[in-house]
Amino acid sequence: MISHDDVRRIADLARLEVTAEEVDAVHGKLAAIFGLIDELAAVDTTGIEPMAHVLDAVLPLREDTRPQGGPEGRVRRSFDAADTRRLGSRRRPNEAVE
């Protein structure tokens, strides 16, 4: 099980300053959590298929295609002709804009 020194070490790693009372309180909570984990680990799950969800739910899938006229088209149309020529090029810092 977890010791008080373990709690202090975890607090130190997390850069938390804890008092002796806080160490006692956290120790009790962590001991309860690890106790529950031990109980779960003791359950025999032989023959039980792992599942991602408690319900037998299947998410609908859609075809992975790019829609026509995506957001880049709307962005490009929002610029006027003078700004559009700069969309595809990068400027260096301190470079004058024509």
Secondary structure as UniProt FT lines:
FT   HELIX           4..13
FT   TURN            14..15
FT   HELIX           20..42
FT   TURN            46..47
FT   TURN            68..69
FT   HELIX           71..78
FT   HELIX           81..84
FT   TURN            85..88
FT   TURN            93..94
//
